Amino acid sequence: MTQDPNRLRADLSPELLSRYSGSCPRYTSYPTADRFAPLEGAKPWLALENIRRLSLYVHIPFCHSLCYFCACNKVITNQYGLASDYLDCLLKEARWYRDRVASAPVVQLHLGGGTPTFLNDSDLRRLVEGLGEVFQLGSGDAVEYSIEADPRTLEPDTLVTLRELGFNRLSLGIQDFNTDVQLAINRICSPQQVEQLTTAARENGFRSISYDLIYGLPRQTVAGLQSTLDKVMELAPDRIALYHYAHLPHRFKAQRLIDTDTTPGPMEKIAMQLAAVSALENAGYEFLGMDHFALPGDELAQAARAGQLKRNFQGYTVMPADALVGLGASAISYSADGYWQNLHRLKEYSGAIREQGFAAYRGWQLSEDDRLRQYVVMELMCRLQLDKEQVSRMAGGPFDEFFRGDLARLQPLFDDGLVEQDRDYLRITPRGRWFTRNIASAFDAYLHGRSTETEYSRVL
């Protein structure tokens, strides 16, 4: 069903946005990664032996310069030898999984960072070919191979190499084109650079191009963001991620280089959000959920309309993988039995890999209740509804009874028309789609009823 292009922005008001602008998990997993603990004998990776389809994530932490807003796990360096040594560790870690994933084909490969294109063309080729010696890498339209790239340092010739290696989706970190904002976050990138790369990517056959934008950055204004959006609309990327900047300088050292007084206030950020939603919908983009938009012809938008959207640690996807193997420092893996995460620091990760080929230090073994709530959360995040009969069968009891406390937490959102229910379904309304995180969080058993020191990113 075609989305009403006026519905989302018409139903968003500053008052409503302000009411639900508090912090909330992003639910790339359930339970969320902040709950992970030492595994103490649990081995969730053993379930990899039974999978039919595999997703791979490779973390490349290196960057040439520091972006002040960034909260990612990164290593700032111009010593390329570090990257070459790290690549040796990645491939050794991959070999540890050789006999644990049987012959499951890889349907999704994602390189994230950091800056994956910090690697030169030769090492990008060595990485992918090395992975191909361990895993059953697919090819063609049946797989999604994606890479995050910094448009300031990505050369058009590298796009040729990436296509030869099978990559078909490119994500460019734009953030904002305004010079004052770029100076404030130490990330100077011209629209011309982005346009050149976008054109080159299309000419080389990348089937989907995505831009990352951020609102709420220092020295950002509604007018300045609108100017950035105008240029973005001219270039017409297939997908756009519109993230809210979470200013947490007490947690992220790089953000202490930002003058807090230059960051927009809550109402100005809400005005930015409303302006951005309006601009994107006027340009024909469909709102997928959370902070993601796509053109109607993009496979992500098609999957959303068909109720086939998936979600993992890379965000929304169309690929139905049974498990994820994450390689590299801080990478997270999951199977039907649970999650496991690698050591964060480069030196510690590399040392563990050299010693034993494996670097997981914490994770989570899923309980039956975890599996049930994981299903509920992901159904809401991806399909925006719950089939009560299906969930009741999984729970072993009536939906309304089993989730009585969770539904009580949802009452204010029912009252505001963000979610509705009848005998058979609980549904997120068109008005509630921007608040999917808030709605899903009502079913998070670990978020309610116990204290936590975790500070999640704000919804707005």
Buried (B, 14 or more C-beta within 10 A) or exposed (E): EEBEBEBBBEBBEEEBBBBBBEBBBBBBBBBBBEBBEEBEEBBBBEBBEEBEBBBBBBBBBBBEBBBBBBBBBBBBBEEEEBBBEBBBBBBBBBEBBEEBBEEBBBBBBBBBBBBBBBBBBEBBBBBBEBBBEBBEBBEEEEBBBBBBBBBBBBEEEBBBBBBEBBBBBBBBBBBBBBEBBBEBBBBEBEBEBBBBBBEBBBEBEBBBBBBBBBBBBBBBBBEBBBBBBEEBBEBBBBBBBBBBBBBBEEEBEBBEBBEEEEBBEBEBBBBBBBBBBBBBBEBEBBBBBBBBBBBEEBBBBBBBBEEEBBBBBBBBBBBEBBBBBBBBBBBBBBBEBBBBBBBBEBEBBBBBBEEEBBBBBBBBBBEEEBBBBBBBBBBBBBBBBBBBEBBBEBBEEEBEEBBEEBBEBBEBBBEBEBBBBEEEBBBBBBBBBBBBBBBBBBBBBBBEEEEEEEEBBBBB
